[in-house]
C-alpha cells in the first residue's frame, strides 16, 4: 500500500517523563474494635507522551510521539474492619472500596466530524463505536432486495435481512464512521471492591474473601474466534444460538428473540464492527477464597507438637457476572485463553 520509503517513527529528542500534580486528603481512625482508613485524591497529569495526530495523514505516514497529553484522575479509597469476640468465639469483618474516574483532557485527537464522536473529554479507554438498532427485517427491503426509501444507507457494504442496523446519528441519510459515539464504559474499571471476614470458635475457623469490579465494559469482538461464527469456515460457539433466522418453510423464526446477526460463512464488514451490539457489562463478583480449618492443641504442647491444624480451602468457587451468565465469557479472561481455574485444596500443618 506504500510505494515509497518512509520513516515509521519520527524521533523526538525532547521526549521526557510526564508530570503529575497530586492532591490528597486522608483519615485514619480506630474506635475499639473498629478501624477506618479513607483517602480522596485528585491527580492532574500533563506532558504525557502521546502519539501526535495533529498532522493529518495527507502529510505522509509519520508516527511522532510528543509530551502533549493531559489527563485528570480523581477518586477515593475506603478500608474498614471490625474485630470482636467473647470467650471461645471471635470474628472479624472487613471491606474495602475504591473509585477512580479519569478524563482525557487532551490527546492530540484527529478532529471528528461530529462532537459526539470524540474520545477527548471521556474516560481513557471508553468504547467509541456505532449504536446498534436491532437487525434489518424483511419489511426493510423491496422486492428487488434494496433498502426502502427513508432508511439510512449503510456505508459498510450491501446488507440483507438479519444484518445489524445502526443509527444514523448525524441524520445525513448515511451510516458511516461519522456516526460513532460513546457506546459503553471504559475497559478500565471505575470501581473495585472486596469484603470478607473470619469466624473462630474453639478450634474451628472459617475465613472468606469476595472481590469484584464494576463500571467496566468489554468488547466481545476482542475474542474474534469465539464471537464470529462460521465466517471463513470458522467454528461457532454458544453465542451464535441467538442468531437471527427466518425460514418459514422449516418452521424457524427467531426474529423476535435474535441477539446475534444472521449466520453466514462469508465475510461481513457490516455486522462485526465495533458497536453497542458487542459492548457488554464486564462487572463481576467472585468468591475469591474460602477456607475452613480446625486446630488441635495437645495438652503437653511443651514437649513437642504445639499445634496440629487440618484445613480445606477453595479459590474462585463462585462467579456472579452478566458477561459469564449471558455470554459465557470469564470477565477476567476476555481474550479467550485458558479460563480462570477453580481449585479445592486440603492439607495439614504442624507447629513445633
SERO-4910 file (N, C-alpha, C, O; in steps of 0.05 Angstrom, whole numbers):
BEGIN
 pado doro    nc1    nc2    nc3   cac1   cac2   cac3    cc1    cc2    cc3    oc1    oc2    oc3
  Unk    A     16    -24      0      0      0      0     17     25      0      7     47     -3
  Unk    A     43     22      4     62     45      5     82     41    -17     97     22    -17
  Unk    A     84     60    -36    102     57    -59    128     72    -55    145     71    -73
  Unk    A    132     85    -32    157     99    -27    167     91      1    152     81     17
  Unk    A    193     97      6    204     92     32    197    115     50    201    139     43
  Unk    A    188    109     74    181    130     94    190    121    122    192     97    127
  Unk    A    196    140    139    203    132    167    179    123    182    158    137    182
  Unk    A    180    100    195    157     90    210    153    107    235    130    112    243
  Unk    A    174    117    247    172    134    270    191    158    267    214    155    258
  Unk    A    182    181    275    199    205    274    211    209    302    196    211    321
  Unk    A    238    209    304    250    212    331    244    238    344    241    259    331
  Unk    A    242    237    371    237    261    386    257    262    409    255    249    429
  Unk    A    278    279    405    300    281    424    291    296    449    305    296    469
  Unk    A    268    309    448    259    325    471    239    309    489    228    321    508
  Unk    A    235    284    483    217    268    499    226    266    528    250    264    533
  Unk    A    208    268    547    215    268    575    192    255    591    171    250    580
  Unk    A    196    251    617    176    239    634    152    257    638    155    282    638
  Unk    A    129    245    641    105    261    645    106    273    673    122    265    690
  Unk    A     89    293    678     88    307    703     61    301    717     41    296    705
  Unk    A     62    301    744     38    296    760     36    315    783     55    319    798
  Unk    A     13    327    786      7    345    808    -15    332    824    -38    329    815
  Unk    A     -9    324    849    -28    308    864    -38    323    888    -23    338    901
  Unk    A    -63    319    895    -76    329    919    -88    305    933   -103    290    921
  Unk    A    -82    303    959    -93    280    975   -103    290   1002    -92    308   1014
  Unk    A   -124    277   1011   -134    282   1038   -142    255   1049   -154    239   1036
  Unk    A   -134    250   1074   -139    223   1086   -148    224   1114   -145    244   1128
  Unk    A   -159    202   1123   -169    199   1151   -163    171   1161   -169    152   1147
  Unk    A   -151    169   1184   -146    143   1197   -159    144   1225   -154    163   1240
  Unk    A   -176    125   1231   -190    125   1257   -192     97   1268   -195     77   1253
  Unk    A   -191     95   1294   -196     69   1308   -211     75   1333   -203     91   1350
  Unk    A   -234     61   1336   -251     63   1359   -258     35   1368   -274     21   1356
  Unk    A   -246     27   1390   -250     -1   1400   -240    -20   1379   -217    -20   1371
  Unk    A   -258    -38   1370   -251    -58   1350   -255    -49   1322   -250    -64   1303
  Unk    A   -264    -24   1318   -269    -14   1292   -246      4   1282   -236     20   1296
  Unk    A   -238     -1   1257   -217     15   1245   -226     25   1217   -240     11   1203
  Unk    A   -217     49   1210   -225     61   1185   -202     76   1173   -188     91   1186
  Unk    A   -197     72   1147   -178     87   1132   -191     97   1107   -202     81   1091
  Unk    A   -191    123   1103   -204    135   1080   -186    155   1067   -173    171   1080
  Unk    A   -185    155   1040   -168    174   1025   -183    183   1001   -198    168    988
  Unk    A   -180    209    994   -191    220    969   -168    233    955   -149    244    967
  Unk    A   -169    233    928   -146    243    913   -155    257    887   -177    252    877
  Unk    A   -138    275    878   -141    288    852   -113    288    840    -94    298    852
  Unk    A   -111    277    816    -85    275    802    -87    288    775   -102    279    757
  Unk    A    -72    310    771    -72    324    746    -46    317    732    -24    324    741
  Unk    A    -48    303    709    -24    294    694    -21    311    669    -41    318    655
  Unk    A      3    317    662      9    332    638     35    322    626     49    305    638
  Unk    A     41    331    602     65    322    588     66    292    584     87    280    584
  Unk    A     42    280    580     41    251    575     51    246    547     42    258    528
  Unk    A     69    227    544     80    220    518     58    207    501     49    185    507
  Unk    A     50    221    480     26    213    465     31    215    435     46    232    425
  Unk    A     19    196    421     20    197    391      7    223    381    -16    228    387
  Unk    A     23    239    367     13    265    357     -2    261    331      9    256    310
  Unk    A    -29    263    333    -46    260    310    -54    287    298    -72    288    281
  Unk    A    -41    308    307    -49    335    297    -43    338    267    -56    354    254
  Unk    A    -23    323    257    -18    324    228    -35    303    214    -34    279    221
  Unk    A    -51    311    195    -68    292    181    -51    273    164    -28    278    158
  Unk    A    -64    251    156    -50    231    140    -42    241    113    -25    229    100
  Unk    A    -54    263    104    -47    274     78    -18    283     77     -6    284     55
  Unk    A     -6    288    100     21    298    100     42    275    100     66    280     99
  Unk    A     33    251    100     51    228     99     48    210    122     35    216    142
  Unk    A     61    186    120     59    166    141     81    172    162    103    163    159
  Unk    A     74    187    183     93    194    203     81    189    231     60    200    237
  Unk    A     94    173    247     86    168    274    105    184    292    128    177    294
  Unk    A     94    204    305    111    221    322     98    223    350     75    229    353
  Unk    A    114    217    371    105    218    398    116    244    411    140    250    409
  Unk    A     98    258    425    106    283    438     94    284    466     74    271    471
  Unk    A    105    301    483     95    304    510     72    325    510     75    347    519
  Unk    A     50    316    500     27    335    496      2    325    510    -18    341    511
  Unk    A      1    301    520    -23    290    532    -29    302    559    -11    309    575
  Unk    A    -55    305    566    -64    315    592    -87    298    601   -105    290    586
  Unk    A    -88    292    627   -109    275    638   -114    283    668    -95    290    682
  Unk    A   -139    281    676   -147    285    704   -158    259    715   -175    247    703
  Unk    A   -149    252    739   -159    228    752   -166    235    781   -151    248    795
  Unk    A   -190    226    789   -199    232    816   -215    209    827   -227    193    812
  Unk    A   -215    207    854   -230    185    866   -224    183    896   -215    202    908
  Unk    A   -231    160    907   -227    155    935   -223    126    941   -230    109    924
  Unk    A   -213    120    965   -210     93    974   -218     91   1003   -212    109   1019
  Unk    A   -232     71   1011   -241     67   1038   -236     38   1046   -244     19   1032
  Unk    A   -224     34   1070   -219      8   1081   -231      8   1109   -226     26   1125
  Unk    A   -247    -12   1116   -260    -14   1142   -256    -43   1153   -256    -62   1138
  Unk    A   -255    -45   1179   -253    -71   1192   -264    -69   1220   -262    -48   1233
  Unk    A   -275    -91   1229   -285    -92   1257   -278   -120   1268   -284   -140   1256
  Unk    A   -266   -120   1292   -259   -145   1305   -273   -146   1332   -275   -126   1346
  Unk    A   -282   -169   1339   -295   -172   1365   -296   -202   1373   -286   -219   1358
  Unk    A   -307   -207   1395   -309   -234   1405   -314   -236   1434   -313   -216   1449
  Unk    A   -319   -260   1443   -324   -265   1472   -317   -294   1478   -330   -312   1467
  Unk    A   -298   -298   1496   -291   -325   1504   -279   -340   1481   -259   -332   1469
  Unk    A   -291   -363   1474   -281   -380   1453   -289   -370   1425   -280   -382   1405
  Unk    A   -306   -350   1424   -316   -340   1398   -302   -314   1391   -301   -295   1407
  Unk    A   -293   -312   1366   -281   -288   1356   -289   -284   1326   -295   -303   1312
  Unk    A   -289   -259   1318   -296   -254   1290   -282   -228   1280   -273   -212   1296
  Unk    A   -281   -226   1254   -271   -202   1241   -286   -198   1215   -290   -217   1200
  Unk    A   -295   -173   1211   -309   -165   1186   -292   -143   1173   -285   -124   1186
  Unk    A   -287   -146   1148   -271   -125   1134   -282   -120   1106   -294   -138   1094
  Unk    A   -276    -97   1096   -285    -90   1069   -270    -66   1059   -259    -50   1074
  Unk    A   -269    -63   1033   -255    -41   1020   -269    -34    994   -280    -52    981
  Unk    A   -268     -9    987   -279      0    961   -262     23    951   -252     40    966
  Unk    A   -257     23    925   -242     44    912   -256     53    887   -267     37    872
  Unk    A   -256     79    883   -268     91    859   -248    110    846   -236    126    860
  Unk    A   -244    107    820   -226    125    805   -239    132    778   -245    114    762
  Unk    A   -242    157    773   -254    166    748   -234    185    735   -225    205    746
  Unk    A   -226    179    710   -207    195    696   -221    208    672   -241    198    661
  Unk    A   -209    230    662   -219    244    639   -195    252    622   -175    263    631
  Unk    A   -196    245    596   -175    254    578   -180    283    571   -199    290    558
  Unk    A   -162    300    580   -165    329    575   -154    337    548   -165    355    534
  Unk    A   -133    323    539   -122    328    512   -105    304    503    -90    293    519
  Unk    A   -108    296    478    -94    273    468    -86    277    438    -81    257    425
  Unk    A    -86    301    429    -80    307    400    -97    290    382    -87    279    362
  Unk    A   -122    288    388   -141    272    372   -146    285    346   -149    309    344
  Unk    A   -148    268    325   -156    279    299   -185    290    302   -202    276    312
  Unk    A   -189    314    293   -215    327    295   -237    310    283   -234    301    260
  Unk    A   -258    305    298   -280    288    288   -301    305    274   -303    329    280
  Unk    A   -316    293    256   -336    308    241   -358    317    259   -370    338    255
  Unk    A   -364    301    280   -385    308    299   -374    307    327   -357    290    334
  Unk    A   -382    325    344   -372    327    372   -377    301    387   -361    293    404
  Unk    A   -400    288    381   -406    264    397   -388    240    391   -390    219    404
  Unk    A   -371    243    370   -353    221    363   -326    223    378   -310    204    376
  Unk    A   -320    245    391   -294    250    402   -289    232    427   -307    227    443
  Unk    A   -264    224    429   -255    209    453   -245    228    475   -246    222    498
  Unk    A   -235    252    466   -226    272    485   -250    281    502   -272    285    492
  Unk    A   -245    284    528   -266    292    546   -280    268    559   -298    272    576
  Unk    A   -273    244    551   -285    220    562   -263    205    577   -240    211    574
  Unk    A   -271    185    593   -251    168    607   -233    153    587   -242    145    566
  Unk    A   -208    150    595   -190    135    578   -200    107    573   -208     93    592
  Unk    A   -199     98    549   -207     71    542   -237     68    537   -247     46    533
  Unk    A   -252     90    537   -281     89    531   -285     78    503   -272     86    484
  Unk    A   -304     60    501   -310     48    474   -326     68    457   -347     78    465
  Unk    A   -315     73    434   -328     90    414   -336     73    390   -319     60    379
  Unk    A   -361     74    383   -370     58    360   -398     65    352   -409     85    360
  Unk    A   -409     48    335   -436     52    324   -457     43    344   -452     25    360
  Unk    A   -481     55    343   -503     47    360   -521     28    345   -534     35    325
  Unk    A   -521      3    354   -538    -18    340   -567    -13    347   -575     -8    369
  Unk    A   -584    -16    326   -613    -12    329   -627    -37    320   -645    -36    303
  Unk    A   -619    -60    331   -631    -85    323   -621    -95    297   -598    -90    290
  Unk    A   -638   -110    282   -630   -122    257   -650   -114    235   -673   -110    240
  Unk    A   -639   -113    211   -657   -108    188   -677   -131    186   -670   -155    189
  Unk    A   -702   -123    180   -723   -143    176   -730   -145    147   -721   -130    130
  Unk    A   -747   -164    140   -756   -168    113   -770   -144    102   -768   -137     78
  Unk    A   -785   -130    119   -801   -107    110   -783    -83    104   -793    -63     93
  Unk    A   -757    -84    111   -739    -62    105   -730    -62     76   -715    -44     67
  Unk    A   -737    -82     61   -727    -85     33   -751    -87     14   -772    -97     21
  Unk    A   -746    -78    -10   -767    -81    -31   -764   -107    -45   -747   -123    -37
  Unk    A   -780   -112    -65   -779   -138    -79   -752   -143    -93   -745   -166    -99
  Unk    A   -738   -122    -99   -712   -125   -113   -689   -128    -93   -666   -131   -101
  Unk    A   -695   -128    -67   -674   -132    -47   -660   -106    -39   -640   -107    -26
  Unk    A   -671    -83    -47   -659    -57    -40   -673    -46    -15   -697    -50    -11
  Unk    A   -658    -30      0   -669    -17     24   -691      2     15   -688     16     -5
  Unk    A   -712      3     30   -734     20     24   -727     49     29   -709     55     45
  Unk    A   -740     67     15   -735     96     17   -740    104     46   -759     95     59
  Unk    A   -724    123     56   -727    133     83   -708    120    102   -704    131    124
  Unk    A   -696     97     95   -677     84    113   -649     93    106   -642     96     82
  Unk    A   -633     98    126   -605    107    122   -589     85    108   -592     62    115
  Unk    A   -573     93     89   -557     74     74   -531     68     90   -516     86     96
  Unk    A   -525     43     96   -500     36    109   -477     37     90   -479     30     66
  Unk    A   -454     47     99   -431     51     82   -411     28     85   -388     30     77
  Unk    A   -420      5     96   -402    -17    101   -408    -42     84   -401    -64     92
  Unk    A   -420    -37     61   -426    -59     43   -456    -65     42   -472    -55     58
  Unk    A   -463    -82     23   -491    -89     20   -502   -105     44   -487   -120     56
  Unk    A   -527   -100     51   -540   -113     74   -564   -128     65   -575   -124     43
  Unk    A   -573   -146     82   -598   -161     77   -611   -167    103   -599   -162    124
  Unk    A   -635   -178    103   -649   -184    129   -631   -201    147   -618   -220    139
  Unk    A   -630   -193    172   -614   -207    192   -588   -193    198   -574   -200    217
  Unk    A   -580   -173    182   -556   -158    187   -561   -136    208   -584   -129    212
  Unk    A   -540   -126    220   -543   -106    241   -550    -79    229   -539    -71    210
  Unk    A   -570    -67    242   -578    -40    234   -567    -20    254   -567    -24    278
  Unk    A   -556      3    243   -544     23    260   -559     49    258   -572     55    238
  Unk    A   -556     65    280   -569     91    280   -553    112    264   -528    112    265
  Unk    A   -567    128    249   -555    150    234   -556    175    252   -575    191    250
  Unk    A   -535    178    269   -536    198    289   -535    226    278   -546    245    290
  Unk    A   -520    230    256   -519    257    245   -541    264    225   -541    285    213
  Unk    A   -559    245    221   -583    249    205   -577    258    176   -591    275    165
  Unk    A   -556    247    164   -550    255    137   -557    234    116   -551    236     93
  Unk    A   -571    213    126   -581    192    108   -561    170    102   -567    152     87
  Unk    A   -537    172    114   -516    151    110   -505    144    137   -499    161    154
  Unk    A   -502    118    142   -489    108    167   -460    102    160   -455     83    145
  Unk    A   -442    117    172   -414    113    167   -398    118    193   -410    120    214
  Unk    A   -372    121    191   -355    125    215   -360    152    228   -352    157    251
  Unk    A   -374    170    215   -381    195    227   -404    193    247   -411    212    261
  Unk    A   -416    169    249   -438    164    267   -430    150    293   -447    142    308
  Unk    A   -404    146    297   -395    133    321   -398    151    345   -396    176    342
  Unk    A   -402    140    368   -404    155    393   -397    136    416   -390    113    412
  Unk    A   -400    146    441   -395    130    464   -416    108    466   -440    113    465
  Unk    A   -407     83    468   -426     60    468   -422     42    492   -433     20    493
  Unk    A   -407     51    511   -403     35    535   -384     50    554   -376     72    548
  Unk    A   -377     36    575   -357     48    593   -329     41    582   -325     29    561
  Unk    A   -309     48    598   -281     42    591   -275     13    598   -289      0    614
  Unk    A   -254      2    586   -244    -25    594   -229    -23    620   -221    -43    632
  Unk    A   -224      2    629   -211      6    655   -233     10    676   -248     29    674
  Unk    A   -236     -8    696   -258     -6    715   -257     19    732   -235     28    740
  Unk    A   -280     30    739   -282     53    757   -283     44    786   -274     58    804
  Unk    A   -295     21    791   -300     12    818   -285    -14    823   -286    -32    805
  Unk    A   -272    -17    845   -262    -43    854   -269    -46    884   -269    -26    899
  Unk    A   -276    -69    892   -285    -73    919   -279   -102    929   -275   -120    913
  Unk    A   -278   -105    955   -273   -131    967   -285   -131    995   -286   -110   1008
  Unk    A   -295   -153   1003   -305   -156   1030   -303   -185   1039   -303   -203   1023
  Unk    A   -302   -189   1065   -299   -216   1075   -298   -215   1105   -306   -195   1118
  Unk    A   -288   -237   1117   -287   -238   1146   -276   -265   1155   -269   -282   1139
  Unk    A   -275   -267   1181   -265   -292   1194   -281   -297   1219   -287   -279   1235
  Unk    A   -289   -322   1223   -302   -332   1247   -285   -353   1260   -273   -370   1246
  Unk    A   -283   -352   1286   -267   -372   1301   -283   -380   1325   -293   -363   1340
  Unk    A   -285   -406   1329   -299   -417   1353   -285   -442   1363   -283   -462   1349
  Unk    A   -274   -439   1387   -258   -460   1398   -236   -467   1378   -219   -450   1372
  Unk    A   -234   -491   1367   -213   -498   1348   -220   -493   1319   -203   -496   1302
  Unk    A   -245   -486   1314   -254   -482   1286   -248   -454   1276   -249   -435   1292
  Unk    A   -243   -451   1251   -240   -424   1239   -250   -425   1210   -246   -445   1196
  Unk    A   -264   -404   1202   -275   -401   1175   -268   -373   1165   -274   -354   1178
  Unk    A   -256   -372   1141   -249   -346   1130   -256   -345   1101   -253   -365   1086
  Unk    A   -265   -322   1091   -273   -319   1063   -267   -291   1053   -265   -272   1069
  Unk    A   -264   -289   1027   -259   -263   1014   -274   -262    988   -271   -279    971
  Unk    A   -291   -241    984   -304   -235    959   -290   -211    947   -282   -193    961
  Unk    A   -288   -211    920   -275   -190    906   -288   -185    880   -298   -203    867
  Unk    A   -289   -159    871   -303   -153    846   -296   -126    834   -281   -110    846
  Unk    A   -306   -122    810   -302    -97    795   -329    -88    784   -347   -104    779
  Unk    A   -332    -62    780   -356    -51    768   -349    -26    752   -327    -15    755
  Unk    A   -368    -17    736   -363      6    719   -343      1    698   -325     17    693
  Unk    A   -345    -23    685   -326    -31    665   -340    -46    642   -360    -60    647
  Unk    A   -331    -42    618   -343    -55    595   -323    -73    581   -299    -70    585
  Unk    A   -333    -91    564   -316   -108    548   -327   -110    520   -351   -109    516
  Unk    A   -309   -114    501   -317   -117    473   -314   -147    465   -292   -157    465
  Unk    A   -337   -159    459   -336   -188    452   -320   -193    427   -310   -215    424
  Unk    A   -317   -173    410   -301   -177    386   -271   -179    391   -256   -186    373
  Unk    A   -263   -172    415   -234   -175    422   -226   -204    421   -203   -211    417
  Unk    A   -246   -221    426   -242   -250    423   -256   -259    397   -278   -271    398
  Unk    A   -245   -252    375   -257   -255    349   -265   -284    343   -287   -289    334
  Unk    A   -247   -303    349   -252   -331    341   -276   -343    356   -289   -361    345
  Unk    A   -282   -334    380   -304   -345    396   -329   -328    393   -349   -334    406
  Unk    A   -328   -307    377   -352   -290    374   -363   -292    346   -387   -295    342
  Unk    A   -346   -291    325   -355   -291    297   -358   -320    288   -338   -335    286
  Unk    A   -382   -328    283   -388   -356    276   -387   -362    246   -397   -346    230
  Unk    A   -374   -383    239   -374   -395    212   -359   -379    191   -351   -391    171
  Unk    A   -354   -353    195   -341   -337    174   -314   -349    168   -299   -356    187
  Unk    A   -307   -351    143   -282   -364    134   -279   -392    145   -257   -401    152
  Unk    A   -302   -406    146   -303   -434    155   -293   -437    184   -281   -457    191
  Unk    A   -299   -417    201   -291   -418    229   -311   -434    245   -332   -443    235
  Unk    A   -306   -437    271   -323   -451    289   -346   -433    298   -347   -409    293
  Unk    A   -365   -445    312   -387   -430    324   -390   -437    353   -389   -461    360
  Unk    A   -392   -417    370   -396   -421    399   -424   -415    407   -441   -407    390
  Unk    A   -430   -419    432   -457   -416    442   -470   -389    437   -494   -387    435
  Unk    A   -453   -368    434   -463   -342    429   -480   -340    404   -498   -324    402
  Unk    A   -474   -358    384   -488   -357    359   -516   -370    360   -531   -370    340
  Unk    A   -524   -382    383   -550   -394    385   -572   -373    382   -595   -380    376
  Unk    A   -566   -348    388   -586   -327    386   -587   -314    359   -597   -291    356
  Unk    A   -576   -327    338   -575   -315    311   -602   -309    300   -621   -325    303
  Unk    A   -604   -287    285   -628   -280    270   -633   -302    249   -615   -309    234
  Unk    A   -657   -312    248   -663   -333    228   -693   -332    222   -710   -329    239
  Unk    A   -699   -335    196   -727   -336    187   -729   -355    163   -722   -347    140
  Unk    A   -738   -379    168   -742   -399    147   -770   -410    151   -773   -432    163
  Unk    A   -791   -396    141   -819   -404    147   -825   -432    138   -841   -446    150
  Unk    A   -813   -441    116   -820   -468    106   -809   -490    125   -818   -512    125
  Unk    A   -789   -482    141   -778   -501    160   -789   -497    188   -781   -511    207
  Unk    A   -806   -477    191   -818   -471    217   -798   -457    236   -801   -460    260
  Unk    A   -779   -443    224   -758   -429    240   -763   -399    239   -763   -388    217
  Unk    A   -766   -386    262   -770   -357    263   -759   -347    290   -772   -349    310
  Unk    A   -735   -337    289   -722   -326    313   -719   -296    312   -702   -285    326
  Unk    A   -735   -283    296   -731   -254    292   -737   -238    317   -723   -219    323
  Unk    A   -757   -246    332   -764   -230    356   -744   -234    379   -741   -216    396
  Unk    A   -730   -256    379   -711   -261    402   -682   -260    394   -664   -267    409
  Unk    A   -676   -250    370   -649   -250    360   -630   -232    376   -637   -210    383
  Unk    A   -607   -243    383   -586   -227    397   -560   -228    381   -539   -218    390
  Unk    A   -561   -239    357   -537   -244    341   -546   -241    311   -568   -250    304
  Unk    A   -529   -230    294   -537   -228    266   -539   -255    252   -532   -275    263
  Unk    A   -550   -254    228   -554   -279    212   -528   -294    209   -506   -282    208
  Unk    A   -530   -320    207   -506   -336    204   -498   -337    174   -515   -338    157
  Unk    A   -472   -336    170   -461   -337    143   -432   -346    144   -418   -342    164
  Unk    A   -423   -359    122   -395   -367    121   -379   -346    106   -354   -348    103
  Unk    A   -392   -325     97   -379   -303     82   -371   -280    100   -384   -275    120
  Unk    A   -349   -267     93   -341   -244    108   -363   -222    107   -377   -219     87
  Unk    A   -366   -207    129   -387   -187    130   -375   -162    145   -371   -163    169
  Unk    A   -370   -141    129   -359   -117    141   -379   -100    156   -371    -81    170
  Unk    A   -405   -106    153   -425    -91    167   -430   -101    195   -432    -85    214
  Unk    A   -432   -127    199   -441   -138    224   -421   -138    246   -428   -136    270
  Unk    A   -396   -140    239   -375   -144    260   -358   -119    264   -334   -121    266
  Unk    A   -371    -96    264   -358    -71    271   -361    -66    300   -380    -76    313
  Unk    A   -344    -50    311   -347    -42    339   -373    -27    343   -376     -5    332
  Unk    A   -391    -39    357   -418    -27    361   -429    -35    388   -418    -52    401
  Unk    A   -451    -22    395   -463    -28    421   -474    -57    422   -479    -67    444
  Unk    A   -476    -71    399   -485    -99    400   -464   -116    414   -471   -136    426
  Unk    A   -438   -109    412   -417   -126    422   -404   -115    448   -388   -129    460
  Unk    A   -412    -91    456   -401    -80    481   -419    -88    504   -443    -82    505
  Unk    A   -407   -102    524   -423   -113    546   -412   -105    573   -389    -98    576
  Unk    A   -429   -106    593   -422   -101    620   -403   -123    631   -410   -146    630
  Unk    A   -379   -115    639   -359   -135    649   -356   -134    679   -336   -144    689
  Unk    A   -376   -124    693   -374   -124    723   -376   -153    733   -387   -170    720
  Unk    A   -365   -158    756   -366   -185    767   -362   -184    797   -351   -165    808
  Unk    A   -370   -205    810   -365   -210    839   -356   -239    841   -370   -257    831
  Unk    A   -334   -244    854   -323   -271    856   -318   -278    885   -309   -262    901
  Unk    A   -324   -303    892   -315   -314    917   -287   -322    913   -281   -344    903
  Unk    A   -269   -305    920   -240   -309    913   -227   -331    930   -213   -348    919
  Unk    A   -233   -330    956   -221   -350    974   -240   -357    996   -255   -340   1006
  Unk    A   -240   -382   1004   -254   -391   1027   -239   -414   1040   -229   -432   1025
  Unk    A   -237   -414   1066   -221   -435   1080   -234   -442   1106   -242   -425   1122
  Unk    A   -236   -468   1111   -247   -479   1136   -225   -496   1148   -214   -514   1135
  Unk    A   -220   -492   1174   -199   -507   1187   -206   -514   1216   -224   -502   1228
  Unk    A   -190   -533   1227   -193   -540   1255   -165   -544   1266   -148   -558   1254
  Unk    A   -160   -533   1289   -134   -535   1302   -135   -550   1328   -151   -544   1346
  Unk    A   -118   -571   1330   -116   -587   1354    -92   -576   1370    -70   -571   1358
  Unk    A    -95   -572   1395    -73   -564   1412    -69   -584   1435    -84   -585   1454
  Unk    A    -48   -600   1432    -43   -621   1452    -38   -609   1480    -28   -587   1483
  Unk    A    -46   -624   1500    -43   -614   1528    -13   -612   1535     -6   -595   1551
  Unk    A      3   -630   1524     32   -630   1530     47   -616   1507     67   -627   1498
  Unk    A     38   -593   1498     50   -579   1475     79   -572   1480     94   -570   1461
  Unk    A     87   -568   1506    114   -561   1511    134   -583   1505    158   -578   1503
  Unk    A    125   -607   1501    143   -630   1497    147   -636   1467    163   -654   1461
  Unk    A    134   -622   1449    137   -628   1421    119   -612   1403    124   -588   1399
  Unk    A     98   -625   1393     80   -612   1374     63   -592   1390     49   -599   1409
  Unk    A     64   -566   1381     48   -545   1395     20   -543   1383      1   -536   1398
  Unk    A     17   -548   1358     -9   -546   1345    -10   -564   1320     10   -567   1306
  Unk    A    -33   -575   1315    -37   -592   1291    -63   -582   1278    -84   -583   1290
  Unk    A    -61   -572   1253    -84   -560   1240    -90   -574   1214    -71   -579   1198
  Unk    A   -115   -581   1209   -124   -591   1183   -143   -571   1171   -158   -557   1185
  Unk    A   -143   -569   1144   -158   -548   1132   -166   -557   1103   -154   -575   1092
  Unk    A   -186   -544   1093   -194   -546   1065   -201   -518   1055   -214   -503   1069
  Unk    A   -191   -511   1031   -197   -485   1021   -203   -486    991   -198   -507    978
  Unk    A   -214   -465    981   -221   -463    952   -217   -435    941   -219   -416    956
  Unk    A   -210   -434    916   -206   -408    902   -225   -407    878   -229   -426    864
  Unk    A   -237   -383    874   -254   -378    851   -277   -398    848   -284   -407    827
  Unk    A   -290   -404    871   -311   -424    871   -337   -413    859   -352   -428    847
  Unk    A   -342   -387    862   -367   -375    852   -361   -350    837   -344   -334    844
  Unk    A   -375   -346    814   -373   -321    799   -400   -311    792   -416   -325    780
  Unk    A   -406   -286    798   -431   -273    791   -424   -251    771   -411   -231    778
  Unk    A   -433   -255    746   -425   -236    725   -445   -238    702   -451   -260    693
  Unk    A   -456   -215    693   -474   -217    669   -459   -226    644   -471   -239    627
  Unk    A   -434   -220    643   -418   -229    619   -416   -259    619   -417   -271    598
  Unk    A   -412   -272    642   -410   -301    643   -437   -314    640   -440   -334    627
  Unk    A   -458   -302    653   -484   -314    652   -497   -313    624   -508   -333    615
  Unk    A   -494   -290    611   -508   -287    585   -491   -294    561   -502   -302    540
  Unk    A   -464   -291    564   -447   -295    540   -425   -315    544   -410   -320    526
  Unk    A   -424   -328    567   -405   -349    572   -376   -340    572   -358   -356    566
  Unk    A   -371   -315    579   -344   -305    580   -335   -299    608   -350   -286    623
  Unk    A   -311   -308    615   -300   -302    641   -291   -272    641   -274   -265    624
  Unk    A   -302   -255    658   -295   -227    658   -266   -221    664   -256   -199    658
  Unk    A   -251   -240    674   -223   -237    680   -206   -249    658   -181   -248    659
  Unk    A   -218   -260    637   -203   -273    616   -217   -269    590   -227   -288    578
  Unk    A   -219   -244    581   -235   -237    558   -222   -245    532   -236   -247    511
  Unk    A   -196   -250    532   -183   -258    507   -189   -286    499   -182   -294    476
  Unk    A   -202   -302    516   -210   -329    508   -188   -349    512   -190   -371    501
  Unk    A   -167   -343    528   -147   -363    533   -156   -383    554   -180   -388    557
  Unk    A   -137   -393    569   -144   -413    589   -161   -400    611   -153   -379    621
  Unk    A   -184   -412    618   -202   -399    637   -190   -398    665   -172   -413    672
  Unk    A   -201   -379    681   -193   -377    708   -200   -403    723   -223   -412    721
  Unk    A   -181   -414    737   -185   -440    749   -200   -439    775   -195   -421    792
  Unk    A   -217   -458    779   -228   -463    806   -211   -485    818   -203   -504    804
  Unk    A   -205   -482    843   -188   -503    856   -197   -507    885   -206   -489    898
  Unk    A   -194   -532    893   -200   -540    921   -176   -555    931   -165   -573    918
  Unk    A   -167   -547    955   -143   -559    967   -149   -568    995   -165   -556   1009
  Unk    A   -136   -588   1004   -137   -598   1031   -109   -603   1042    -92   -611   1026
  Unk    A   -105   -598   1067    -78   -602   1077    -77   -602   1107    -97   -598   1120
  Unk    A    -53   -605   1118    -48   -604   1146    -23   -587   1151     -6   -585   1134
  Unk    A    -22   -575   1174      2   -560   1183      8   -567   1212    -10   -570   1228
  Unk    A     33   -570   1217     42   -577   1244     61   -556   1254     80   -548   1240
  Unk    A     56   -546   1278     73   -526   1291     88   -539   1314     76   -550   1332
  Unk    A    114   -537   1313    131   -549   1334    140   -527   1354    154   -533   1373
***
